Amino acid sequence: MSATPRSDLRLLYVGLLPPHPGGITISCGELLGGFAAEGARVRALAPVTPETVAEADAFSRRYPGLAINRFVVPHFDIGPHKPATAEYRQFERAKIRAALPRLIDEERPHLILIGRETFVWDAPDLAHAAGLPCILMVRGGMTLAILGGAYPPDLAEAALAQYRKADLIITPARHLTAGLRGRGFDTVRTLLNAVDLGRFAPGPKDARLLAGLGLTPADVVVLHASNLKPMKRGHDIIASAAQALSQEPRLAYVFVGDGEERASLQAACDRLGISERVRFVGWVDYTLMPDYYRLADLVVMPSEFEAQSRVYLETQACGRVLLASDIPGAREVITDGKTGLLFQLGDPADLTAKTLRAAREPRLRRAIGRQARESVQAHAFPRAVSAYLEAMAEVVRRHRPAGAGSERGPTRAAMR
């Protein structure tokens, strides 16, 4: 692969950024930072809540190369697989319609980058009204619900009509690209999710973290990290834990994250009598996540659907065993028995069997960890930044052919 290209691109992003919780925001924040590091001029428009303004400021300080404009919303929309209320959508859309044209006028960008499907309602129209191309980053939840028929039909058709206004659609996974092409989209491309292979790397368990959780080196740690919402199927983990602990008392379960199901998950642990072997640590600073992955012997993700979960990639990068439900997003990164383990979706008994197998075979865990670390090299962060910059430059060149004037945007030479 050639060296990561530099760019004179002027980019205006509208979408999610930290402190909004979830992998999408982390991915987008890191990508924007990578674009800026390669010479792009990056401005962003993103929501913030009154309670998270200080955290938003901290993110801005971490990425001084980004010019971030925030608009205040009453709460974050964290469930893109189902639509927010009409009132919320109207409120957020009004904020975008007011702010985006102003930012375009203040400093004309080469293109608009839309960071999640939920921002597609107005951004393509505002971009085209200004004579600008736009790229839609499809992140998964909303699109998977539409393709699977789980989204309200009227909103689904209206959303797909907006998708068609994008000059390019970028997905993080091949199954998403295939699904959209099956609906007649031809301007769609897969650019794989990225992971920082330097930060997320194999290493020993942190003894202080282990002790802080009340665990010992003899424990076999099973980690789950997510927004604790129904589609993540945390209750499958609890049901499986009750079965597995009856046969393997060395197991200890650690839940990282928070969400609407946390209380019911804890109640289920109490009801099943396994609370002493389960830890709920809530949200942790993202900089600590490599330590949590390295604490784990295996990481369990029983989700109903995922586009391309960061947890998958970060687990593999840390050389740990990823145990995931057998869904398309998992099959793209797991070769069963070699780079991870798959179990039947919604089947706690199968999850239990695979958990016990991995818990009792340390040589298998080591072999899978080594092969997982090798396989995840294709997701290296510099590759993703380079691929995105090339894709964006291509869209700008196609929108403004050579000879259209000095505002046509970055040339191919400038991209290398």
BATI-691149 format. One record per residue (C-alpha): x, y, z. Coordinates in steps of 0.1 Angstrom, whole numbers. Example, Ala and Ser with C-alpha at 12.3 -4.5 7.8 and 13.67 -1.06 7.14 Angstrom:
<recs>
+-------+-------+-------+
:    xx :    yy :    zz :
+-------+-------+-------+
:   123 :   -45 :    78 :
:   137 :   -11 :    71 :
+-------+-------+-------+
</recs>
This chain:
<recs>
+-------+-------+-------+
:    xx :    yy :    zz :
+-------+-------+-------+
:     0 :     0 :     0 :
:    13 :    35 :    -8 :
:    20 :    59 :    20 :
:   -11 :    77 :    35 :
:   -18 :   107 :    12 :
:   -19 :   143 :    23 :
:   -48 :   164 :    12 :
:   -58 :   201 :     6 :
:   -94 :   190 :    10 :
:  -118 :   214 :    28 :
:  -144 :   191 :    45 :
:  -175 :   200 :    64 :
:  -188 :   171 :    85 :
:  -223 :   168 :   100 :
:  -229 :   139 :   123 :
:  -220 :   125 :   157 :
:  -189 :   131 :   178 :
:  -179 :   123 :   213 :
:  -193 :   127 :   240 :
:  -222 :   109 :   223 :
:  -218 :    73 :   235 :
:  -210 :    45 :   211 :
:  -186 :    32 :   186 :
:  -199 :    53 :   158 :
:  -188 :    85 :   174 :
:  -154 :    71 :   183 :
:  -149 :    60 :   147 :
:  -159 :    93 :   132 :
:  -139 :   114 :   157 :
:  -107 :    94 :   150 :
:  -112 :    96 :   112 :
:  -117 :   133 :   113 :
:   -86 :   136 :   134 :
:   -67 :   115 :   108 :
:   -79 :   136 :    79 :
:   -67 :   168 :    97 :
:   -34 :   152 :   105 :
:   -30 :   146 :    67 :
:   -35 :   182 :    59 :
:   -73 :   184 :    53 :
:   -92 :   214 :    66 :
:  -119 :   198 :    87 :
:  -149 :   215 :   103 :
:  -177 :   197 :   120 :
:  -213 :   202 :   131 :
:  -224 :   178 :   159 :
:  -250 :   176 :   187 :
:  -243 :   180 :   224 :
:  -265 :   179 :   254 :
:  -265 :   204 :   283 :
:  -250 :   178 :   306 :
:  -221 :   169 :   282 :
:  -207 :   203 :   272 :
:  -176 :   199 :   294 :
:  -169 :   165 :   278 :
:  -174 :   180 :   244 :
:  -148 :   206 :   252 :
:  -124 :   179 :   263 :
:  -128 :   162 :   230 :
:  -121 :   194 :   211 :
:   -89 :   199 :   231 :
:   -78 :   164 :   222 :
:   -82 :   172 :   185 :
:   -71 :   208 :   181 :
:   -69 :   204 :   143 :
:  -107 :   201 :   141 :
:  -130 :   232 :   141 :
:  -161 :   218 :   159 :
:  -194 :   236 :   160 :
:  -220 :   222 :   184 :
:  -258 :   225 :   186 :
:  -276 :   216 :   218 :
:  -302 :   188 :   219 :
:  -323 :   177 :   249 :
:  -308 :   142 :   248 :
:  -288 :   120 :   225 :
:  -304 :    97 :   200 :
:  -287 :    64 :   207 :
:  -311 :    40 :   190 :
:  -308 :    45 :   152 :
:  -324 :    11 :   145 :
:  -357 :    27 :   154 :
:  -366 :    63 :   147 :
:  -365 :    90 :   173 :
:  -397 :   107 :   181 :
:  -411 :   131 :   155 :
:  -406 :   160 :   180 :
:  -369 :   151 :   184 :
:  -364 :   148 :   146 :
:  -380 :   181 :   140 :
:  -359 :   198 :   167 :
:  -327 :   184 :   154 :
:  -335 :   191 :   118 :
:  -343 :   227 :   126 :
:  -309 :   231 :   142 :
:  -291 :   216 :   112 :
:  -311 :   237 :    87 :
:  -301 :   268 :   106 :
:  -264 :   259 :   111 :
:  -252 :   241 :    81 :
:  -259 :   268 :    54 :
:  -242 :   294 :    77 :
:  -211 :   272 :    80 :
:  -210 :   267 :    42 :
:  -212 :   304 :    37 :
:  -185 :   312 :    62 :
:  -159 :   290 :    45 :
:  -170 :   271 :    14 :
:  -160 :   234 :    17 :
:  -152 :   210 :   -11 :
:  -178 :   185 :     1 :
:  -202 :   176 :    29 :
:  -196 :   144 :    48 :
:  -227 :   130 :    66 :
:  -216 :   109 :    96 :
:  -247 :    88 :   102 :
:  -279 :    79 :    84 :
:  -301 :    99 :   109 :
:  -286 :   131 :    95 :
:  -297 :   123 :    59 :
:  -330 :   141 :    61 :
:  -316 :   176 :    53 :
:  -279 :   175 :    47 :
:  -280 :   162 :    11 :
:  -305 :   189 :     1 :
:  -285 :   216 :    18 :
:  -253 :   204 :     1 :
:  -268 :   203 :   -33 :
:  -285 :   237 :   -29 :
:  -250 :   251 :   -23 :
:  -237 :   233 :   -53 :
:  -216 :   209 :   -32 :
:  -212 :   171 :   -34 :
:  -220 :   150 :    -4 :
:  -210 :   116 :    10 :
:  -232 :    95 :    33 :
:  -214 :    73 :    58 :
:  -238 :    44 :    65 :
:  -230 :    32 :   100 :
:  -254 :     3 :   103 :
:  -284 :     5 :   127 :
:  -309 :    25 :   107 :
:  -299 :     9 :    74 :
:  -300 :   -26 :    87 :
:  -334 :   -20 :   101 :
:  -346 :    -6 :    68 :
:  -331 :   -35 :    48 :
:  -346 :   -60 :    73 :
:  -381 :   -45 :    71 :
:  -380 :   -34 :   108 :
:  -382 :     3 :   101 :
:  -416 :    21 :    97 :
:  -423 :    17 :    59 :
:  -431 :    53 :    52 :
:  -399 :    66 :    69 :
:  -379 :    38 :    53 :
:  -389 :    48 :    18 :
:  -384 :    85 :    26 :
:  -349 :    78 :    40 :
:  -339 :    57 :    10 :
:  -350 :    86 :   -13 :
:  -326 :   108 :     7 :
:  -298 :    82 :     4 :
:  -301 :    84 :   -34 :
:  -292 :   121 :   -33 :
:  -257 :   113 :   -19 :
:  -229 :   113 :   -45 :
:  -213 :    83 :   -27 :
:  -225 :    60 :     1 :
:  -197 :    45 :    22 :
:  -204 :    14 :    44 :
:  -180 :    -2 :    69 :
:  -190 :   -38 :    59 :
:  -195 :   -58 :    27 :
:  -229 :   -72 :    38 :
:  -242 :   -36 :    41 :
:  -229 :   -28 :     7 :
:  -245 :   -59 :    -8 :
:  -278 :   -50 :     9 :
:  -279 :   -15 :    -6 :
:  -269 :   -27 :   -40 :
:  -298 :   -52 :   -38 :
:  -321 :   -21 :   -34 :
:  -307 :    -6 :   -66 :
:  -279 :    16 :   -52 :
:  -248 :    16 :   -74 :
:  -228 :    45 :   -59 :
:  -220 :    25 :   -27 :
:  -185 :    14 :   -15 :
:  -171 :    -5 :    14 :
:  -144 :    11 :    34 :
:  -136 :   -11 :    64 :
:  -138 :     2 :   100 :
:  -104 :     9 :   115 :
:   -86 :     1 :   146 :
:   -54 :    16 :   161 :
:   -31 :   -14 :   162 :
:    -6 :     4 :   184 :
:   -30 :    12 :   211 :
:   -50 :   -20 :   209 :
:   -23 :   -47 :   211 :
:   -17 :   -79 :   230 :
:    -4 :   -76 :   265 :
:    -7 :   -90 :   301 :
:   -36 :   -85 :   324 :
:   -34 :   -53 :   345 :
:   -30 :   -66 :   381 :
:   -44 :   -34 :   396 :
:   -75 :   -35 :   374 :
:   -80 :   -71 :   382 :
:   -78 :   -65 :   419 :
:  -100 :   -34 :   417 :
:  -127 :   -56 :   402 :
:  -123 :   -81 :   430 :
:  -109 :  -107 :   406 :
:   -79 :  -130 :   408 :
:   -54 :  -143 :   382 :
:   -71 :  -176 :   384 :
:  -104 :  -163 :   371 :
:  -114 :  -167 :   335 :
:  -127 :  -133 :   325 :
:  -156 :  -130 :   301 :
:  -161 :   -94 :   289 :
:  -190 :   -77 :   272 :
:  -188 :   -40 :   261 :
:  -217 :   -21 :   246 :
:  -246 :     3 :   250 :
:  -268 :   -20 :   271 :
:  -299 :   -20 :   249 :
:  -321 :   -49 :   238 :
:  -305 :   -55 :   204 :
:  -272 :   -63 :   222 :
:  -289 :   -92 :   239 :
:  -272 :   -89 :   272 :
:  -298 :  -112 :   288 :
:  -285 :  -140 :   266 :
:  -251 :  -135 :   284 :
:  -267 :  -136 :   318 :
:  -287 :  -168 :   310 :
:  -256 :  -184 :   296 :
:  -236 :  -173 :   327 :
:  -259 :  -191 :   350 :
:  -255 :  -223 :   330 :
:  -217 :  -219 :   326 :
:  -209 :  -210 :   362 :
:  -226 :  -242 :   374 :
:  -200 :  -261 :   355 :
:  -170 :  -238 :   356 :
:  -169 :  -216 :   387 :
:  -136 :  -199 :   376 :
:  -156 :  -178 :   352 :
:  -161 :  -141 :   360 :
:  -183 :  -118 :   338 :
:  -175 :   -81 :   333 :
:  -200 :   -57 :   316 :
:  -185 :   -24 :   304 :
:  -211 :     2 :   293 :
:  -245 :    14 :   304 :
:  -280 :    17 :   290 :
:  -316 :    10 :   293 :
:  -312 :   -27 :   302 :
:  -286 :   -24 :   329 :
:  -311 :   -25 :   358 :
:  -329 :   -55 :   344 :
:  -296 :   -73 :   337 :
:  -285 :   -68 :   373 :
:  -319 :   -79 :   386 :
:  -316 :  -111 :   365 :
:  -282 :  -118 :   381 :
:  -297 :  -114 :   416 :
:  -326 :  -137 :   406 :
:  -303 :  -164 :   392 :
:  -279 :  -161 :   422 :
:  -248 :  -152 :   401 :
:  -243 :  -116 :   412 :
:  -210 :  -124 :   430 :
:  -195 :  -135 :   397 :
:  -207 :  -106 :   375 :
:  -194 :   -70 :   375 :
:  -211 :   -40 :   360 :
:  -186 :   -12 :   357 :
:  -206 :    13 :   336 :
:  -190 :    36 :   311 :
:  -152 :    39 :   313 :
:  -129 :    64 :   296 :
:  -121 :    51 :   261 :
:   -84 :    53 :   268 :
:   -88 :    25 :   293 :
:  -105 :     1 :   269 :
:   -73 :   -17 :   258 :
:   -67 :   -26 :   295 :
:  -102 :   -40 :   298 :
:   -98 :   -61 :   266 :
:   -64 :   -74 :   278 :
:   -81 :   -83 :   312 :
:  -105 :  -106 :   293 :
:   -98 :  -142 :   283 :
:  -128 :  -139 :   259 :
:  -151 :  -111 :   247 :
:  -188 :  -120 :   241 :
:  -210 :  -101 :   216 :
:  -244 :  -117 :   212 :
:  -259 :   -89 :   192 :
:  -290 :   -93 :   169 :
:  -272 :   -73 :   143 :
:  -240 :   -53 :   139 :
:  -226 :   -35 :   108 :
:  -190 :   -39 :   118 :
:  -186 :   -35 :   156 :
:  -155 :   -18 :   169 :
:  -156 :   -42 :   198 :
:  -150 :   -70 :   173 :
:  -119 :   -54 :   159 :
:  -105 :   -41 :   191 :
:  -108 :   -76 :   207 :
:   -89 :   -92 :   178 :
:   -63 :   -65 :   178 :
:   -56 :   -72 :   215 :
:   -52 :  -109 :   207 :
:   -82 :  -121 :   227 :
:  -109 :  -146 :   217 :
:  -140 :  -129 :   202 :
:  -172 :  -150 :   207 :
:  -199 :  -135 :   186 :
:  -234 :  -144 :   174 :
:  -234 :  -158 :   139 :
:  -246 :  -127 :   120 :
:  -232 :  -113 :    88 :
:  -211 :   -86 :   105 :
:  -194 :  -112 :   127 :
:  -188 :  -136 :    98 :
:  -169 :  -109 :    79 :
:  -142 :  -109 :   106 :
:  -144 :  -143 :   122 :
:  -133 :  -176 :   107 :
:  -149 :  -199 :   132 :
:  -123 :  -217 :   153 :
:   -94 :  -197 :   138 :
:   -99 :  -160 :   143 :
:  -128 :  -162 :   168 :
:  -158 :  -183 :   177 :
:  -194 :  -181 :   165 :
:  -225 :  -193 :   182 :
:  -261 :  -194 :   172 :
:  -279 :  -161 :   176 :
:  -304 :  -162 :   205 :
:  -292 :  -196 :   218 :
:  -278 :  -193 :   253 :
:  -271 :  -230 :   254 :
:  -248 :  -228 :   224 :
:  -232 :  -197 :   239 :
:  -225 :  -217 :   270 :
:  -210 :  -246 :   252 :
:  -186 :  -223 :   233 :
:  -178 :  -203 :   264 :
:  -169 :  -235 :   283 :
:  -148 :  -247 :   255 :
:  -127 :  -215 :   253 :
:  -125 :  -213 :   291 :
:  -111 :  -248 :   294 :
:   -86 :  -247 :   265 :
:   -60 :  -220 :   270 :
:   -40 :  -232 :   240 :
:   -70 :  -227 :   218 :
:   -74 :  -192 :   232 :
:   -37 :  -184 :   225 :
:   -39 :  -198 :   189 :
:   -71 :  -178 :   181 :
:   -56 :  -147 :   196 :
:   -25 :  -149 :   174 :
:   -45 :  -155 :   143 :
:   -70 :  -128 :   151 :
:   -43 :  -102 :   156 :
:   -29 :  -112 :   121 :
:   -63 :  -110 :   104 :
:   -71 :   -76 :   118 :
:   -42 :   -59 :   101 :
:   -65 :   -52 :    71 :
:   -83 :   -27 :    94 :
:   -52 :    -7 :   103 :
:   -61 :    30 :   109 :
:   -37 :    45 :    84 :
:   -53 :    24 :    56 :
:   -87 :    37 :    65 :
:   -76 :    74 :    65 :
:   -59 :    69 :    31 :
:   -90 :    52 :    16 :
:  -114 :    78 :    28 :
:   -92 :   107 :    15 :
:   -89 :    91 :   -19 :
:  -127 :    85 :   -20 :
:  -135 :   120 :   -10 :
:  -111 :   135 :   -35 :
:  -126 :   113 :   -63 :
:  -161 :   126 :   -55 :
:  -149 :   162 :   -56 :
:  -131 :   157 :   -89 :
:  -161 :   140 :  -104 :
:  -184 :   168 :   -92 :
:  -161 :   195 :  -106 :
:  -143 :   184 :  -137 :
:  -108 :   196 :  -144 :
:  -109 :   231 :  -158 :
:  -139 :   242 :  -138 :
:  -119 :   268 :  -119 :
:   -98 :   271 :   -88 :
:  -126 :   259 :   -65 :
:  -127 :   225 :   -80 :
:  -109 :   210 :   -50 :
:   -79 :   188 :   -44 :
:   -62 :   173 :   -74 :
:   -49 :   137 :   -76 :
:   -14 :   150 :   -73 :
:   -23 :   168 :   -41 :
:   -37 :   136 :   -27 :
:    -4 :   117 :   -29 :
+-------+-------+-------+
</recs>
